[in-house]
Amino acid sequence: MTSTDYKQLKNCRRIGLFDSGVGGLTVLDKLNRLSSDEDGNGATAREFVYLGDTARCPYGDRSPGEIVSFMSEIVSWLVSKNVDGIVVACNTSASVALDSARRQVAVPIFDLIAPTAEYVGKLGRKVGVMATTATVKAKAFSKAIHQVNANVDVVEIACPDLVPVIERGEAGLDSTSVLLEKYARTLSKEKVEVLVWGCTHFPFLSQSFSRVLEHQLVVIDPAKLLLNLEPGQDNIPAPDTLVDSKHSIYVTGDPFDFARSAGICLGYSLDTVNGITVDELSGPVSKSTNTHLKKSETSDNIPIVPAI
C-alpha cells in the first residue's frame, strides 16, 4: 500500500473488516482509536462493520479454493452492508484471494501485506514472518518484500498451533509462553532482526512472546503500518468499549464465545455481538440474532488482561 492508498482509506466513512476470528480486532482496535483521535472530541468519526467467520476458523489449514470462496462470500456480504471500503484483516485471505476479491467488487479493498513489505523492504535487515500455514505456503510476505528489495533475507515460519490458542482466550497463559519458546528459538537460530506478525491474531501474543525471546527484535504489527503509524507508536488512547451505535460486529459462530475471547485479548468488553449463519453470507441477508452483553457481565466473569 502506498501513501496514496492510505489517503484513500482515510476518506472511507463506513469501513468493513473481516477475519476468521478475533485476530482482525487488532486492526479494528487501532482503526477505532485513530478515528476517535482524528475526531478530536473522543467521538468516533467512522462507522465499522466487522465479520469474524468463527464457524470456519481457522483459515490457516484451509485449501486455496476454500479461502477464495470464503472471501468472495464475505466481501459481497460486506458490500451489502453499504461499506465504502474493505480492510482484509486476515492475511491468510489476502495471501490467496486478494486479487480475485478486488475484481469482484467495486469498493476499494485494502490489505496489510503491501504496506508491511514497503516498510520492511526499506529496512534492509533479516526478516522473520510468523504466519499461518496457508500464508507461508503462498510466500505472500517474502514475494511482496522482494518486490521492494530483492536483497532482503526473509524467513517465513508456519505457526498452526497459535490461532486456536488465541481464539480460546489463552494468549496470556503460562502454557502459551511455553508454546512460544520453540518459535523464539527458531528466530534466534535464524538470526532474525525484524519480526513481522504475519497473522492478525498474533499481536495478542506480544506480551507473552517478549518474555521468551532470546534476543532483541524489531517487532512489526502490520495494522500500524496500514494506518501510517510507526511500529513503536502506542500512544493512541484505548476506548472503554469497541461497539457503539455506529459499530457492528458479526460472527458466524457463537457470539458469547467470541465476546469472551475478545474481551480477554483486547482488555475491554464488546457491548454487542451479532450472530449470523454461514448461509447468510452467500444468500439473502436476513435479520441477525443480537447478543447483548452488559458491561457488568463481562467485567465480573472474564479476566480482562490487555494483550496488545
Disulfide bonds with the S-S distance in Angstrom:
none
